[in-house]
C-alpha cells in the first residue's frame, strides 16, 4: 500500500537493522486518516471471507483492528497481555514470546467473546517472527472458531514469520513488506 510505504519512509525511524519505530503514526500517536485507509484496504483484501469477529492483541493492534472493523461491521476482541498465567477456566490462554521486549507473556481472551460459530480475522501492527500471530491462532483454535486469515500493517520480510505462516496455507496479507532496512534507507517487497 503506497500510502503506508510513503509514511514509513517519511516518518518511520530505523532503530536497528531489526526494529522499526512508527510511534508518530501507529504505535503512540495515531494517524486516523491513514488507519481509515488501511482498514478499507483490509476490507478489500478479505472481502471474499466471512468475518464475524476481528481479533488483535493489546495495545498497538487495537486501533488498526477498530479501523478495519468499521468496514466489516463486526466487534473487535483484543487479547490482554498478562505476566502471570490466569488460572480461571473462563479464559483461553496462549504463551507468546515478545520480539521487542524479549520475554514471554500470556495472551488471554475471555471465552464468551470467541465461540465455535465465529469466523475470525486477525489484525496486528507488525509481523516479525510470527509469535504473536501464532499465539492468536492458538487461541482461535482453542475456541473452535475458524481462522480466516491475518491482516498485518507492516511485515518485516527478512524475518521468518510471514514465510512460515504462508507455508502453512494461511492467508496473510501485509500492507507493507520491508525487504531490508538500515539507517541508509528502507526497501519494500512488491
Ligand atoms: P512477532 O511476534 O511476529 O515476532 O512480532 C510481532 C510483534 O512484535 C508485534 O505485535 C509488534 O508489537 C512487535 N514488533 C515486532 N517487530 C517490531 C518492530 O520492528 N517495531 C515495532 N514497533 N514493533 C515490533
Boltz pocket constraint, residues with backbone or C-beta under 6 A from the ligand:
constraints:
  - pocket:
      binder: B
      contacts: [[A, 18], [A, 19], [A, 20], [A, 21], [A, 22], [A, 27], [A, 60], [A, 97], [A, 98], [A, 99], [A, 100], [A, 124], [A, 125], [A, 126], [A, 127], [A, 128], [A, 129], [A, 130], [A, 131], [A, 132], [A, 133], [A, 161]]
      max_distance: 6.0
